[in-house]
Amino acid sequence: MLVNKPIVWSIAGSDCSGGAGIQADNQVIQAFNGFACNIITCVTAQNSEGVIATNPVSVEVFQSQCLALLSEYPPAVIKLGALPNEAIIDSLIAFLEQEAFADVAVVCDPVLFATAGGEAMGNEQGLQRLMPYLSALTPNQQEFQRLFSDEFDQTANSAEILEQQALEIARQYQMDIIITGGESMLSGRMEAATAKDCCVIAGEVFWLSSPVIATTATHGTGCSFASSIAAALACDYVMLDAVVIAKAYINKALALQVSVSSSASKQAFNHAGFPDALSLLPSFSRQIENTATLFPVIDQHSLGPYPVVDSLAWLEKCLQQGIKTLQLRMKDKTDEQMDLVVAQAAELGRKYNARLFINDYWSLAIKHKAYGVHLGQEDLDIADITAIAASGLHLGISTHSWYEIARAHSLKPSYIAIGPIYDTPTKQMPFAPQGLQQLQQWVALIGPDYPVVAIGGIDLGNAKEVLATGVGSVAMVRAVTEAADYKKAIADFQALF
């Protein structure tokens, strides 16, 4: 049978109440337009109050399901849920060791027990043997401690120690780990208004946080979070994006449940579909406590044509033609070399009452009181964001993905740039161009909250179609400075607005 959708295997338990396990996984995978295949490991009797009974299938039944699917429905990604005994885990390992699974990502929700309580559903000893075969592990904090209780001092419960433990396990097994906060954080029940997740992805530690959504409808959230990551990976999102999308998916479902439910009883949440609002995205920080920042608001949708230039001469030429938003981008210079340049640029910006952004050289922009700073993702790791915010400068941030947009939104910048829209020779990019359809989706997501700037390969030949996506501004790197008549080029761009 030909399947024109990414195939995701859900290897998990069946939940007769429909809220968790296989039943929840199927709803998630379908929301991502994936094709769900099911391998049932156990039949559970459970509801939102807890697990009453766990009935494992035989190894023969488990193997027959795997063999039936492998011949016709090879997986793009595998999601693991309840694995009730070592016999099934040993059989699973034997399958994962086959060449057919060599490039298949495996996301594991280590279901040891249900959040609501009741009978145990997973096997800790067997799960530990499974670790070398995993791409990602998504335990809550209690599950993480139980799985690795022999390796760490469980009386140590600071955020820094949790980070170090997660990093050690991720490195040991060459996998990503997302330790969800949810019901509790560290040693006690979480009373704060924010749920915090400790993540180790590609060897980097960071925290994702979201407001706690006050609802009792949490049955199946762990299963759905892991299956959201699996489904996103199957749709070719990278792990960073997959985790951000998964958090947003859960937030959307919980938020919908609050809006439609008048009952205080426990229940499974409603699967609300793929996330579609910026407010659903988690906040990103390198430490558990994130310093809040808020940059000056640009209170207009359109910033107009936005030239990016590499000299004071071009800066002044553009300003003389009435350009009101522009960026000075000069690479590979020292602060000493750029000090006078930034001072003169900031003065020109004030003279022409323009929104002049300085690329990268944030300390000089503060020193010389420029209008704003523009930073790329790598620059966010080294710039003093708190100092920039305290100075009153505006901030623009380059993004191209869900993770980067979530990171930018965490800082509350003045605008968000998306790119590259088209192929561009000006910068080596590790990712494909966004294209107009994707840009339109980003505008729908970001546009209600921020001015959005499109950048990358934009010229007079395609600027009109770019603006048709609803984006408020287009940045041009070569279309002005390499034009035969730059004055006419600027006038033509201005006419588009």
C-alpha positions as CSV (number, residue, x, y, z in Angstrom):
1,M,0.0,0.0,0.0
2,L,1.4,3.4,-1.0
3,V,1.3,6.0,1.9
4,N,1.9,9.6,0.9
5,K,2.4,10.7,4.5
6,P,5.2,10.3,6.9
7,I,4.7,7.0,8.8
8,V,5.1,7.1,12.6
9,W,5.0,3.8,14.6
10,S,3.5,4.2,18.0
11,I,4.7,1.3,20.2
12,A,2.7,1.8,23.3
13,G,-0.2,0.6,25.5
14,S,-3.8,0.8,24.6
15,D,-5.9,3.1,26.9
16,C,-9.5,2.0,27.0
17,S,-10.5,5.6,28.0
18,G,-9.0,7.0,24.9
19,G,-7.0,9.7,26.7
20,A,-3.4,8.4,26.6
21,G,-1.3,5.7,25.0
22,I,-2.0,4.5,21.5
23,Q,-5.2,6.5,21.3
24,A,-3.6,9.8,22.2
25,D,-0.6,9.1,19.8
26,N,-2.9,8.5,16.9
27,Q,-4.7,11.9,17.4
28,V,-1.4,13.7,17.6
29,I,0.1,12.0,14.5
30,Q,-3.0,12.8,12.5
31,A,-2.9,16.4,13.6
32,F,0.6,16.6,12.0
33,N,-0.8,15.0,8.8
34,G,1.2,11.8,9.5
35,F,0.2,8.2,9.1
36,A,0.0,6.3,12.4
37,C,0.8,2.7,12.7
38,N,0.2,0.9,16.1
39,I,2.1,-1.8,17.9
40,I,0.3,-2.5,21.1
41,T,2.5,-3.6,24.0
42,C,-0.2,-3.9,26.7
43,V,-3.9,-3.4,27.1
44,T,-4.6,-1.1,30.1
45,A,-7.7,-0.5,32.1
46,Q,-7.4,3.1,33.0
47,N,-9.2,6.4,33.1
48,S,-8.4,9.9,34.2
49,E,-8.3,8.7,37.9
50,G,-5.5,6.3,37.3
51,V,-4.4,2.9,36.0
52,I,-6.5,0.0,37.3
53,A,-4.8,-2.9,35.4
54,T,-1.9,-3.4,32.9
55,N,-2.2,-6.5,30.7
56,P,0.9,-7.1,28.6
57,V,0.6,-8.8,25.3
58,S,2.8,-11.9,24.6
59,V,6.2,-11.5,23.0
60,E,4.8,-13.5,20.0
61,V,1.9,-11.0,19.6
62,F,4.3,-8.1,19.9
63,Q,6.7,-9.5,17.3
64,S,3.9,-10.4,14.8
65,Q,2.8,-6.7,14.8
66,C,6.3,-5.5,14.2
67,L,6.9,-7.9,11.3
68,A,3.5,-7.2,9.7
69,L,4.2,-3.5,9.6
70,L,7.9,-3.6,8.6
71,S,7.2,-5.4,5.3
72,E,4.8,-2.7,4.1
73,Y,4.8,0.4,6.4
74,P,8.5,1.2,7.3
75,P,8.6,4.0,9.8
76,A,10.1,7.5,9.4
77,V,10.1,7.8,13.2
78,I,9.2,5.5,16.1
79,K,7.5,6.7,19.3
80,L,7.8,4.4,22.4
81,G,5.3,4.5,25.2
82,A,4.5,1.9,27.8
83,L,6.9,-1.1,27.7
84,P,5.6,-3.3,30.5
85,N,8.2,-6.0,30.8
86,E,11.8,-7.0,29.9
87,A,10.7,-9.6,27.4
88,I,9.0,-7.1,25.2
89,I,11.9,-4.7,25.6
90,D,14.4,-7.4,24.6
91,S,12.3,-8.2,21.6
92,L,12.1,-4.5,20.7
93,I,15.9,-4.1,21.0
94,A,16.3,-7.0,18.6
95,F,14.2,-5.2,16.0
96,L,16.0,-1.9,16.5
97,E,19.4,-3.5,16.0
98,Q,18.3,-4.5,12.4
99,E,19.7,-2.4,9.5
100,A,16.2,-1.3,8.5
101,F,16.1,0.9,11.6
102,A,19.6,2.3,11.4
103,D,18.4,5.8,10.4
104,V,15.1,5.8,12.2
105,A,14.7,8.3,15.0
106,V,13.3,6.8,18.2
107,V,11.5,9.0,20.7
108,C,10.8,7.4,24.1
109,D,8.3,8.5,26.7
110,P,9.4,6.3,29.6
111,V,6.0,5.5,31.0
112,L,6.7,4.1,34.5
113,F,3.3,5.1,35.9
114,A,0.4,7.3,35.0
115,T,0.3,10.9,36.3
116,A,-3.0,10.2,38.0
117,G,-1.5,7.2,39.8
118,G,-2.4,3.5,40.0
119,E,-0.7,0.4,38.8
120,A,2.8,0.6,37.3
121,M,3.0,0.5,33.5
122,G,6.8,0.3,32.7
123,N,9.9,-1.6,33.5
124,E,12.9,0.4,34.7
125,Q,15.6,-2.2,34.3
126,G,14.6,-3.0,30.7
127,L,14.3,0.7,29.8
128,Q,17.9,1.3,30.9
129,R,19.1,-1.3,28.4
130,L,17.1,0.5,25.7
131,M,18.9,3.8,26.2
132,P,21.6,3.3,23.5
133,Y,18.9,2.9,20.8
134,L,17.1,6.2,21.6
135,S,17.3,9.5,19.8
136,A,15.3,11.3,22.5
137,L,14.0,10.6,26.0
138,T,11.1,12.6,27.5
139,P,10.8,11.7,31.2
140,N,9.2,13.9,33.8
141,Q,11.4,14.6,36.7
142,Q,10.3,11.7,38.8
143,E,10.8,9.3,36.0
144,F,14.3,10.7,35.3
145,Q,15.3,10.2,38.9
146,R,13.9,6.7,39.0
147,L,15.5,5.6,35.8
148,F,19.0,6.8,36.8
149,S,18.7,6.5,40.6
150,D,21.9,4.3,40.7
151,E,24.0,7.0,39.0
152,F,23.2,10.1,40.9
153,D,22.6,11.3,44.5
154,Q,18.9,11.8,44.6
155,T,19.1,14.1,47.6
156,A,20.7,16.7,45.3
157,N,17.8,18.7,43.8
158,S,19.1,22.1,42.5
159,A,18.4,23.2,38.9
160,E,22.2,23.2,38.3
161,I,22.6,19.6,39.4
162,L,19.6,18.5,37.3
163,E,21.2,20.2,34.3
164,Q,24.5,18.4,34.9
165,Q,22.8,15.0,35.4
166,A,20.8,15.4,32.2
167,L,23.9,16.5,30.3
168,E,25.8,13.4,31.6
169,I,23.1,11.0,30.6
170,A,22.6,12.7,27.2
171,R,26.4,12.4,26.5
172,Q,26.6,8.9,27.8
173,Y,23.9,7.6,25.4
174,Q,24.3,10.1,22.6
175,M,20.7,11.2,22.8
176,D,18.6,14.3,23.5
177,I,16.7,14.6,26.8
178,I,13.7,16.7,27.7
179,I,12.9,16.5,31.4
180,T,9.4,17.9,31.7
181,G,8.4,20.0,34.8
182,G,4.7,19.7,34.6
183,E,3.4,18.4,37.9
184,S,6.5,19.1,39.9
185,M,9.9,20.7,39.8
186,L,12.9,19.3,41.7
187,S,12.1,18.2,45.2
188,G,8.6,19.5,45.7
189,R,5.3,20.1,44.0
190,M,5.6,23.1,41.7
191,E,3.5,26.0,43.0
192,A,4.9,28.6,40.6
193,A,3.0,30.0,37.7
194,T,5.4,28.6,35.2
195,A,6.2,25.0,34.1
196,K,9.9,24.6,33.3
197,D,11.5,21.8,31.2
198,C,15.2,21.0,31.3
199,C,16.4,20.2,27.8
200,V,19.7,18.8,26.5
201,I,19.6,18.9,22.7
202,A,22.7,18.4,20.5
203,G,24.8,18.7,23.7
204,E,23.5,22.1,24.7
205,V,21.5,22.7,27.9
206,F,18.6,25.1,28.0
207,W,15.2,25.6,29.6
208,L,11.8,25.9,28.0
209,S,9.0,27.4,30.1
210,S,5.3,28.0,29.7
211,P,2.6,29.4,31.9
212,V,0.9,26.7,34.0
213,I,-2.5,26.3,32.4
214,A,-5.0,25.7,35.3
215,T,-6.9,22.6,34.2
216,T,-7.4,19.1,35.5
217,A,-7.4,17.8,32.0
218,T,-3.9,16.4,31.9
219,H,-4.5,12.8,31.2
220,G,-2.3,11.9,28.3
221,T,-0.1,15.0,28.2
222,G,3.1,12.9,28.5
223,C,2.2,10.6,25.7
224,S,1.1,13.4,23.5
225,F,4.2,15.5,24.1
226,A,6.5,12.6,23.0
227,S,4.3,11.7,20.0
228,S,4.3,15.4,19.0
229,I,8.1,15.4,18.9
230,A,8.0,12.1,16.9
231,A,5.4,13.4,14.4
232,A,7.3,16.7,13.9
233,L,10.6,14.8,13.3
234,A,8.7,12.7,10.7
235,C,7.7,15.9,9.0
236,D,11.4,16.8,8.7
237,Y,11.6,19.3,11.5
238,V,14.9,19.3,13.4
239,M,14.9,18.3,17.1
240,L,15.0,21.8,18.4
241,D,12.0,22.8,16.3
242,A,10.2,19.5,17.1
243,V,10.4,20.1,20.9
244,V,9.2,23.7,20.6
245,I,6.3,22.6,18.4
246,A,5.4,19.8,20.8
247,K,5.3,22.2,23.7
248,A,3.1,24.5,21.7
249,Y,0.8,21.6,20.8
250,I,0.3,20.7,24.4
251,N,-0.3,24.3,25.4
252,K,-2.9,24.7,22.7
253,A,-4.8,21.6,23.8
254,L,-4.7,22.6,27.5
255,A,-5.8,26.1,26.7
256,L,-8.7,24.9,24.6
257,Q,-9.8,22.6,27.4
258,V,-9.9,25.5,29.9
259,S,-12.1,27.5,27.5
260,V,-14.6,24.8,26.8
261,S,-14.8,22.9,30.1
262,S,-17.1,23.8,32.9
263,S,-16.4,20.5,34.8
264,A,-13.8,20.3,37.6
265,S,-13.5,16.5,37.1
266,K,-10.4,15.0,35.6
267,Q,-10.5,14.2,31.9
268,A,-8.3,13.9,28.8
269,F,-7.6,17.1,27.0
270,N,-9.0,17.9,23.6
271,H,-6.4,17.6,20.8
272,A,-6.7,21.1,19.3
273,G,-4.5,20.7,16.2
274,F,-1.2,22.1,15.1
275,P,-0.2,25.2,17.0
276,D,-1.1,28.5,15.3
277,A,-0.4,31.3,17.8
278,L,2.8,32.9,19.1
279,S,1.4,32.9,22.6
280,L,1.5,29.1,22.6
281,L,5.3,28.9,22.2
282,P,7.5,28.2,25.2
283,S,10.0,30.7,26.4
284,F,13.7,29.9,25.9
285,S,16.5,30.6,28.4
286,R,20.0,29.2,29.2
287,Q,19.2,29.2,32.9
288,I,16.2,28.1,34.8
289,E,15.6,31.7,35.9
290,N,15.3,33.9,32.8
291,T,15.8,37.6,33.1
292,A,12.8,39.3,31.6
293,T,13.5,41.8,28.8
294,L,11.2,44.1,27.0
295,F,12.4,46.3,24.1
296,P,10.8,49.5,22.7
297,V,7.8,48.8,20.5
298,I,7.7,50.0,16.9
299,D,4.0,50.9,16.7
300,Q,3.5,50.2,13.0
301,H,3.1,47.2,10.9
302,S,5.4,48.3,8.1
303,L,8.9,49.5,8.5
304,G,9.1,50.2,4.7
305,P,12.0,49.3,2.5
306,Y,14.9,48.3,4.6
307,P,18.4,48.5,3.0
308,V,21.2,46.7,4.6
309,V,24.5,48.5,3.8
310,D,28.2,48.0,4.5
311,S,29.5,51.6,4.6
312,L,28.8,55.1,5.9
313,A,28.7,56.3,2.3
314,W,25.9,54.0,1.4
315,L,24.2,54.8,4.7
316,E,24.1,58.5,3.8
317,K,23.0,57.9,0.2
318,C,20.0,55.9,1.4
319,L,19.1,58.4,4.1
320,Q,19.2,61.2,1.5
321,Q,16.6,59.4,-0.6
322,G,14.2,59.3,2.3
323,I,14.8,55.8,3.6
324,K,13.5,55.6,7.2
325,T,14.6,52.0,8.2
326,L,18.1,50.7,7.5
327,Q,21.0,48.7,8.9
328,L,24.7,49.1,9.0
329,R,26.3,45.7,8.6
330,M,30.1,45.6,8.6
331,K,31.7,42.2,9.3
332,D,35.0,41.1,10.7
333,K,36.0,44.5,12.3
334,T,37.3,45.1,15.8
335,D,35.5,47.4,18.2
336,E,38.4,49.8,17.9
337,Q,38.0,49.9,14.1
338,M,34.2,50.3,14.4
339,D,34.0,52.9,17.2
340,L,34.1,56.0,15.0
341,V,32.1,54.4,12.3
342,V,29.2,53.6,14.7
343,A,29.4,57.0,16.2
344,Q,29.1,58.7,12.8
345,A,26.3,56.3,11.8
346,A,24.3,56.9,14.9
347,E,24.6,60.7,14.3
348,L,23.4,60.3,10.7
349,G,20.4,58.3,11.9
350,R,19.5,61.1,14.3
351,K,20.0,63.7,11.7
352,Y,17.6,62.1,9.3
353,N,15.2,60.8,12.0
354,A,15.6,57.3,10.8
355,R,15.4,53.8,12.4
356,L,19.1,52.9,12.1
357,F,20.0,49.4,13.4
358,I,23.7,48.5,14.0
359,N,24.4,44.9,13.2
360,D,26.4,43.0,15.9
361,Y,28.3,45.8,17.5
362,W,25.8,46.2,20.4
363,S,28.2,47.7,22.9
364,L,29.1,50.5,20.5
365,A,25.5,51.0,19.6
366,I,24.8,51.5,23.4
367,K,27.8,53.8,23.7
368,H,26.8,56.0,20.8
369,K,23.1,55.9,21.4
370,A,22.1,54.4,18.1
371,Y,18.4,53.7,17.5
372,G,18.8,50.0,17.6
373,V,20.7,46.8,17.3
374,H,20.1,43.8,15.0
375,L,21.4,40.4,16.2
376,G,21.6,37.0,14.6
377,Q,21.0,33.8,16.6
378,E,24.7,33.3,17.2
379,D,25.0,36.8,18.5
380,L,22.3,36.2,21.1
381,D,24.7,33.8,22.8
382,I,27.4,36.4,23.3
383,A,25.6,39.8,23.5
384,D,24.5,41.3,26.8
385,I,20.8,41.3,26.1
386,T,20.0,42.8,29.6
387,A,22.4,45.7,28.9
388,I,20.9,46.4,25.5
389,A,17.4,46.4,27.0
390,A,18.4,48.7,29.8
391,S,19.9,51.1,27.4
392,G,16.6,51.7,25.7
393,L,17.8,50.6,22.2
394,H,15.4,48.8,19.9
395,L,16.2,45.2,19.0
396,G,15.7,43.2,15.8
397,I,16.4,39.5,15.6
398,S,17.0,37.2,12.7
399,T,15.1,33.9,12.7
400,H,14.2,31.1,10.3
401,S,12.6,28.4,12.4
402,W,10.1,27.6,15.2
403,Y,12.9,27.3,17.8
404,E,14.5,30.6,16.8
405,I,11.1,32.4,16.7
406,A,10.4,31.1,20.2
407,R,13.8,32.2,21.4
408,A,13.2,35.7,19.8
409,H,9.7,36.0,21.3
410,S,11.2,35.2,24.7
411,L,13.2,38.5,24.5
412,K,10.2,40.6,23.3
413,P,12.2,42.4,20.6
414,S,11.1,45.4,18.5
415,Y,10.8,43.4,15.3
416,I,11.5,39.9,14.0
417,A,13.2,39.2,10.7
418,I,12.6,36.0,8.7
419,G,14.9,34.6,6.0
420,P,16.3,33.8,3.7
421,I,13.2,34.0,1.5
422,Y,15.2,33.1,-1.7
423,D,18.7,31.8,-2.4
424,T,21.3,34.5,-1.7
425,P,25.0,34.6,-2.4
426,T,25.7,37.1,0.3
427,K,25.7,34.5,3.2
428,Q,26.3,30.8,3.4
429,M,23.1,29.3,4.9
430,P,22.9,25.9,6.5
431,F,19.2,25.7,5.6
432,A,17.0,25.9,2.5
433,P,15.2,29.2,1.6
434,Q,11.9,29.8,3.3
435,G,9.8,30.5,0.2
436,L,6.6,32.5,0.0
437,Q,4.2,29.9,1.4
438,Q,6.3,29.5,4.6
439,L,6.8,33.2,4.9
440,Q,3.0,33.7,4.7
441,Q,2.6,31.2,7.6
442,W,5.3,33.0,9.7
443,V,3.5,36.3,9.1
444,A,0.2,34.8,10.3
445,L,2.0,33.6,13.4
446,I,4.2,36.6,14.2
447,G,2.5,39.5,12.5
448,P,-0.1,40.2,15.2
449,D,2.6,40.8,17.8
450,Y,5.6,42.2,15.9
451,P,6.6,44.0,12.7
452,V,8.0,41.3,10.4
453,V,10.9,41.9,8.1
454,A,11.6,39.5,5.2
455,I,15.2,39.2,4.0
456,G,17.3,37.2,1.6
457,G,17.4,37.3,-2.1
458,I,14.8,40.0,-2.4
459,D,14.9,42.5,-5.3
460,L,12.5,44.6,-7.4
461,G,11.6,41.5,-9.4
462,N,10.2,39.6,-6.5
463,A,9.5,42.2,-3.8
464,K,5.8,42.7,-4.8
465,E,5.1,39.0,-4.3
466,V,6.9,39.0,-1.0
467,L,4.8,41.9,0.2
468,A,1.7,40.0,-0.9
469,T,2.3,37.5,1.9
470,G,1.4,40.3,4.4
471,V,4.9,40.9,5.6
472,G,5.4,44.5,6.7
473,S,8.9,45.2,5.3
474,V,11.5,43.8,3.0
475,A,15.2,44.0,3.6
476,M,17.6,44.4,0.6
477,V,21.3,43.6,0.8
478,R,22.2,43.9,-2.9
479,A,19.2,45.3,-4.7
480,V,20.1,48.9,-3.9
481,T,23.9,48.9,-3.6
482,E,24.4,46.9,-6.8
483,A,21.7,48.7,-8.8
484,A,22.7,50.6,-12.0
485,D,20.8,53.6,-10.7
486,Y,20.4,53.3,-6.9
487,K,18.2,56.4,-6.7
488,K,15.7,54.9,-9.1
489,A,15.9,51.5,-7.2
490,I,15.1,53.2,-3.9
491,A,12.2,55.1,-5.5
492,D,10.8,51.9,-7.0
493,F,11.0,50.1,-3.6
494,Q,9.4,53.0,-1.9
495,A,6.5,53.0,-4.4
496,L,5.7,49.4,-3.4
497,F,4.8,50.7,0.1
